[in-house]
Amino acid sequence: MASNMNKRKRSDDREHEPPSTGILSRTCHCVSERCSEGQCTIFSDFPVDLRNRLFSAIMTSFLDTGPPLHFLGIGPVSITTLSIDNCNGEEPYAFCDAYCSVSRQEKRYLLAELFEMGIDILINYVKSEEIPRSKKERIVLSKLLHFLKNSEEKGETDPLQNLDKLEDQTEINIVLANHLFGKLSSTPDFLMDIQGKQKGDSCPCLSPMCKVTGSFGDTSVGNDQVWHGNLDIIVKNDLAIQSPKEAESQGVKSPVEVKKGGKCLQKNPQLIAETIVFSFLQKQKHPESNHYMFPCIGILDTEMVFYFYDSEHDVLLESNRISLLTPDSNISIVAVVSAWLVVNYRFLCSGLADILKPEKASFFSKVKSKLSVYQNQLRLGKVRSAEQRFEKTNKFPLIIGPVADRLKEKVDL
């Protein structure tokens, strides 16, 4: 449930907005960059059939009111709490070398427990055609409606339906950033890891004229005293998106294990470490926030998993795996709505529900000696990697001592 503070904030946001009816006036309500003032009709022109399917998705996958339908391709979108049994969060490890053994609690909650505000906006629109009074909420809702309508019109030409034709996970991530997360976000501002930069600014999708709307740069986060490293994508400087990487210490895995490691997305040490670090960083940067529940999106092939960590209450959450495509290879409405909620969490997330607050992750107790680093000394950008630090150490002169000399003499004999 949303806190009273959150509800007061939404009420205050709407206080100076014009009253809204279910009927679109001649004034643009969505304030979308694609709409001209006085000409936007997305709220009234959104296809009835698509709105009905959106309603079915909400009721079935977010409120669990019935069995999943074929076109949804997924049951309820749920979250479960994770508790940390052991981790190396007190040591200066890169994210890909993070160790984090976790136990999953034997109960699930609907994702709606975190997104009452967002689900409420959707229900009001699909059920009563009620348009949000808040300008920010109108912008965010319009992004979803435009995306669904445009995706329906594109059909098989939509880049998201051709992800299997891309060469590697880096290309998939860029296409998802350019054609999914960037378009669902209130602003299409995202930063991609410079290490994965493609030649030129062309999008890896099949359209020759498509350009990447984001930029490549330094996505390093953390502190070299604790967990740290580069993220694949950062949306608006406040959302982490990552595909899990293989740690060098874990040995060689088969191409099938690397390519199709669906299980790797869940209980994944790298994604957990990044979620925790990014949550502490956001709390450090935005102490004025109404809540400190911050997400991270894990991606592998055409599947997503959402992680959330509340760095005030020490609660770690993980969603079930969500496929971007339905069994008949269409774009999943459930996946799109889920991504829309998470990408726009600053407007749609209600914070940590009271029912989840007792479910502690025990991260605080596992990193006692370095907890202050997580709370006060994390950075975004210009974070040295573990490799850079070790390379510097390796430049020190190597001293051959008497023990090594004696052992060498034995070999020479």
C-alpha positions in Angstrom: 0.0 0.0 0.0 1.2 3.5 -0.7 2.2 5.5 2.3 0.2 8.6 3.4 3.2 10.7 2.3 3.1 9.4 -1.2 -0.7 9.9 -1.4 -0.3 13.5 -0.1 2.4 14.1 -2.7 0.1 12.9 -5.6 -2.7 15.1 -4.2 -0.4 18.1 -4.1 0.8 17.5 -7.6 -2.8 17.5 -8.8 -3.8 20.5 -6.8 -2.9 23.0 -9.5 -3.9 20.9 -12.5 -7.2 21.5 -14.4 -9.9 19.0 -13.6 -10.0 16.0 -15.8 -13.0 14.2 -17.4 -13.1 11.0 -19.3 -13.4 12.9 -22.5 -10.4 14.4 -24.3 -10.5 18.2 -24.8 -8.8 20.0 -27.6 -5.8 20.7 -25.3 -3.0 18.1 -25.5 -3.2 15.9 -22.4 -0.3 13.7 -23.1 2.3 16.4 -23.7 4.3 13.9 -25.7 7.2 15.0 -27.8 5.4 13.3 -30.8 2.2 15.3 -30.3 1.4 18.9 -31.2 -0.5 21.1 -28.9 -4.2 20.8 -29.6 -3.8 17.7 -31.9 -3.1 14.8 -29.5 -5.9 12.3 -29.4 -4.1 9.2 -28.0 -6.4 9.0 -24.9 -9.6 8.9 -27.0 -8.2 7.2 -30.1 -6.5 4.4 -28.3 -7.9 1.3 -30.0 -10.8 -0.3 -28.1 -9.5 -3.9 -28.8 -6.1 -2.9 -27.5 -7.6 -1.3 -24.5 -9.5 -4.5 -23.7 -6.4 -6.5 -24.0 -4.6 -4.1 -21.7 -7.4 -4.4 -19.2 -7.1 -8.2 -19.4 -3.4 -8.0 -18.8 -3.8 -5.8 -15.8 -6.5 -8.0 -14.2 -4.8 -11.3 -15.0 -1.1 -10.6 -14.6 -1.0 -7.8 -12.1 -4.1 -8.4 -9.9 -4.3 -12.2 -10.4 -8.0 -12.4 -11.1 -8.0 -15.4 -13.5 -5.9 -17.8 -15.5 -3.4 -16.4 -18.0 -4.8 -15.9 -21.5 -2.9 -17.1 -24.6 -2.0 -13.6 -25.9 -0.5 -12.7 -22.6 1.9 -15.5 -22.5 2.5 -15.2 -18.7 0.7 -15.7 -15.4 0.9 -13.2 -12.5 4.0 -10.9 -12.3 5.2 -11.6 -8.9 8.1 -10.7 -6.5 9.7 -12.6 -3.7 12.1 -11.6 -0.9 15.7 -12.7 -0.8 17.8 -13.0 2.3 21.6 -13.0 2.0 23.4 -16.0 3.5 26.9 -14.9 2.7 28.6 -12.4 0.3 31.9 -10.7 -0.5 30.4 -7.2 -0.3 33.1 -6.1 2.2 35.8 -6.8 -0.3 36.9 -4.8 -3.4 35.3 -7.0 -6.0 34.0 -6.1 -9.5 30.4 -6.8 -10.1 31.2 -9.8 -12.3 33.2 -11.4 -9.5 30.6 -10.7 -6.8 29.7 -13.6 -4.6 26.3 -13.5 -3.0 24.6 -16.7 -1.7 20.9 -16.0 -1.2 17.8 -17.8 0.1 14.4 -17.2 -1.5 11.5 -17.0 0.8 8.7 -19.5 0.2 6.0 -16.9 -0.6 5.3 -14.5 -3.5 3.7 -11.1 -3.7 2.2 -9.4 -6.7 4.3 -6.7 -8.3 1.3 -4.4 -7.7 2.4 -4.2 -4.0 5.2 -1.9 -5.2 3.2 -0.1 -7.9 -0.2 0.8 -6.5 0.1 4.3 -8.0 0.9 3.0 -11.5 -1.7 0.3 -11.6 -4.3 2.7 -10.2 -3.6 5.1 -13.2 -4.0 2.2 -15.7 -7.2 0.9 -14.1 -8.8 4.4 -14.1 -8.0 4.8 -17.8 -8.9 1.4 -19.2 -12.0 1.1 -17.1 -13.4 4.6 -17.2 -11.2 6.5 -19.7 -10.1 8.7 -16.9 -7.1 10.9 -17.8 -4.6 11.7 -15.0 -4.8 15.2 -13.7 -1.1 15.4 -13.0 0.9 16.5 -16.1 3.7 14.1 -15.3 1.3 11.2 -15.0 -0.3 12.1 -18.3 3.1 12.2 -20.0 4.0 8.8 -18.6 0.7 7.2 -19.4 0.8 8.6 -23.0 4.2 6.9 -23.4 2.7 3.5 -22.8 -0.3 4.1 -25.0 1.7 5.4 -27.9 4.1 2.5 -27.6 1.4 -0.2 -27.6 -0.4 1.5 -30.5 2.7 1.9 -32.6 3.8 -1.6 -31.8 0.5 -3.0 -33.0 0.8 -1.0 -36.2 4.3 -2.2 -36.9 3.5 -5.9 -36.4 6.3 -8.1 -37.6 8.5 -5.2 -38.6 8.9 -4.1 -34.9 12.6 -4.5 -34.0 11.6 -6.2 -30.7 10.2 -9.1 -32.7 13.6 -9.6 -34.4 15.9 -9.8 -31.4 16.8 -13.4 -32.3 18.5 -12.1 -35.5 21.0 -10.0 -33.6 24.6 -11.1 -33.2 25.1 -10.9 -29.4 23.7 -9.7 -26.1 25.3 -6.2 -26.5 23.3 -5.6 -29.7 20.1 -6.9 -27.9 20.7 -4.5 -25.0 21.2 -1.5 -27.4 18.0 -2.4 -29.3 16.0 -2.8 -26.1 17.3 0.5 -24.8 16.5 2.3 -28.0 13.2 0.7 -28.8 11.7 -0.3 -25.5 13.1 1.3 -22.3 13.9 4.6 -24.0 10.5 4.9 -25.6 8.6 4.0 -22.4 10.6 6.4 -20.2 9.4 9.9 -19.6 12.6 11.1 -21.3 14.6 9.0 -23.8 17.9 9.8 -22.0 20.1 6.8 -21.5 23.8 6.1 -21.2 25.5 2.9 -22.5 28.8 1.4 -21.5 31.5 2.8 -23.7 33.1 -0.6 -23.7 30.3 -2.0 -25.8 30.2 0.9 -28.3 29.3 0.1 -31.8 30.7 1.7 -34.9 28.9 4.9 -35.6 25.5 5.9 -34.0 23.4 3.4 -36.0 21.0 1.1 -34.1 21.8 -2.6 -34.5 18.1 -3.2 -35.4 17.2 -4.2 -38.9 16.2 -0.6 -39.9 19.1 1.0 -41.9 17.9 4.6 -41.0 17.5 4.0 -37.2 19.9 5.9 -34.9 20.7 5.3 -31.3 19.0 8.0 -29.2 21.2 7.5 -26.2 24.9 8.0 -25.8 28.0 5.9 -24.9 30.1 6.9 -21.9 31.4 6.0 -18.4 28.8 3.8 -16.6 31.0 2.9 -13.7 29.4 2.9 -10.2 30.4 2.0 -6.7 33.6 2.4 -4.8 36.8 0.4 -5.3 36.8 -0.5 -1.6 33.6 -2.6 -2.1 31.5 -3.8 -5.0 31.9 -1.7 -8.2 32.1 -1.9 -11.9 30.5 -0.8 -15.2 26.7 -1.2 -16.0 25.5 -1.9 -19.4 22.9 0.9 -19.5 21.8 3.7 -17.2 18.5 5.3 -17.9 18.1 8.9 -16.8 21.0 8.4 -14.3 18.6 6.5 -12.0 17.9 3.1 -13.4 20.4 0.3 -14.0 20.0 -2.3 -16.8 22.4 -5.2 -17.0 23.0 -8.5 -18.7 24.9 -10.9 -16.4 28.5 -11.5 -17.3 30.5 -14.7 -16.6 33.1 -14.3 -13.9 36.6 -15.4 -14.9 36.9 -17.4 -11.7 33.9 -19.6 -12.6 35.6 -21.4 -15.4 34.4 -22.0 -19.0 30.8 -22.8 -19.7 29.3 -24.2 -22.8 27.7 -21.8 -25.4 24.3 -23.1 -24.4 24.9 -22.3 -20.8 26.1 -18.8 -21.6 23.5 -18.0 -24.3 20.4 -19.7 -22.8 21.1 -19.3 -19.0 17.5 -18.4 -18.1 18.1 -19.5 -14.5 21.2 -17.2 -14.4 18.9 -14.2 -14.3 17.5 -15.3 -11.0 19.5 -15.3 -7.7 22.3 -13.8 -9.8 25.2 -12.5 -7.7 26.2 -9.8 -10.2 22.6 -8.4 -10.6 22.1 -8.5 -6.8 25.4 -6.6 -6.2 24.5 -4.0 -8.8 21.0 -3.5 -7.5 22.3 -3.0 -3.9 25.0 -0.6 -4.9 22.8 1.4 -7.2 20.1 1.7 -4.5 22.6 3.0 -2.0 23.9 5.4 -4.6 20.4 6.7 -5.4 19.7 7.2 -1.7 23.0 9.1 -1.4 22.1 11.3 -4.4 18.4 11.8 -3.6 18.0 11.8 0.2 14.7 13.8 -0.3 13.0 10.8 -2.0 9.7 9.6 -0.5 11.0 6.1 -0.5 14.3 4.3 -1.2 13.1 1.3 -3.2 15.2 1.4 -6.3 15.1 -1.2 -9.2 17.6 -2.9 -11.5 16.6 -4.7 -14.7 18.4 -7.9 -15.6 18.2 -9.0 -19.3 19.3 -12.2 -21.0 18.2 -12.9 -24.6 14.4 -12.0 -24.6 13.8 -12.4 -20.9 13.8 -9.9 -18.0 14.0 -10.1 -14.3 13.5 -7.1 -12.0 15.4 -6.7 -8.8 14.6 -4.1 -6.1 16.5 -3.1 -3.0 15.4 -0.7 -0.2 18.6 0.6 1.3 16.7 2.1 4.3 14.8 -1.0 5.4 17.4 -3.6 4.0 14.8 -5.5 1.9 15.8 -7.2 -1.4 13.2 -8.4 -3.9 13.3 -10.4 -7.1 10.6 -10.9 -9.7 9.8 -13.9 -11.7 11.2 -14.2 -15.3 9.3 -12.2 -17.8 9.5 -12.9 -21.5 9.4 -10.0 -23.9 7.6 -12.2 -26.5 4.4 -14.4 -26.3 4.5 -18.1 -27.4 3.5 -17.0 -30.9 6.4 -14.4 -31.0 4.3 -11.3 -30.5 5.4 -8.5 -28.2 4.0 -9.3 -24.7 1.7 -6.6 -23.3 2.5 -7.9 -19.8 6.3 -7.4 -20.4 5.7 -3.9 -21.8 3.5 -2.8 -18.9 6.0 -4.3 -16.4 8.9 -2.5 -18.1 6.8 0.7 -18.2 6.2 0.5 -14.4 9.8 -0.1 -13.5 11.4 2.4 -16.0 9.1 5.1 -14.6 9.3 4.0 -11.0 9.9 7.6 -9.8 6.4 8.4 -10.8 4.6 5.1 -10.5 6.2 3.2 -7.5 4.5 3.5 -4.2 7.5 2.4 -2.2 8.0 -0.6 0.0 4.7 -2.0 1.2 4.3 -2.5 4.9 3.8 -6.2 4.4 7.4 -6.5 3.0 9.3 -4.5 5.6 9.9 -7.3 8.0 11.5 -9.5 5.3 15.2 -8.4 5.8 18.0 -9.1 3.4 20.6 -9.0 6.2 23.0 -7.1 3.9 23.7 -4.6 6.7 25.0 -7.3 9.0 27.1 -8.9 6.3 29.1 -5.7 5.5 29.4 -4.1 8.9 32.9 -2.9 8.4 32.1 -1.3 5.1 28.5 -0.2 5.6 29.5 3.5 5.8 31.2 3.2 2.4 27.9 2.0 0.9 26.0 4.7 2.7 28.2 7.7 2.0 31.1 7.1 -0.4 29.6 5.6 -3.6 30.2 7.3 -7.0 28.7 7.4 -10.5 31.5 7.6 -13.0 35.3 7.6 -12.7 35.2 4.5 -10.4 38.5 2.6 -10.7 38.1 -1.1 -11.5 39.7 -3.9 -9.5 41.9 -4.7 -12.6 43.2 -1.1 -12.8 44.2 -1.2 -9.1 45.9 -4.6 -9.4 47.7 -3.5 -12.6 49.1 -0.6 -10.6 50.3 -2.9 -7.9 51.9 -5.2 -10.4 54.2 -2.3 -11.5 56.0 -2.4 -8.1 59.6 -3.9 -8.2 59.6 -7.6 -7.7 62.1 -8.6 -4.9 63.7 -12.1 -5.1 64.3 -13.0 -1.4 66.6 -15.6 0.2 63.9 -18.3 0.4 63.2 -18.2 -3.3 67.0 -18.2 -4.0 67.5 -21.4 -1.9 64.6 -23.1 -3.6 65.9 -22.2 -7.1 69.3 -23.7 -6.1 67.5 -27.0 -5.4 66.0 -27.0 -8.8 69.3 -26.2 -10.4 70.8 -29.3 -8.6 
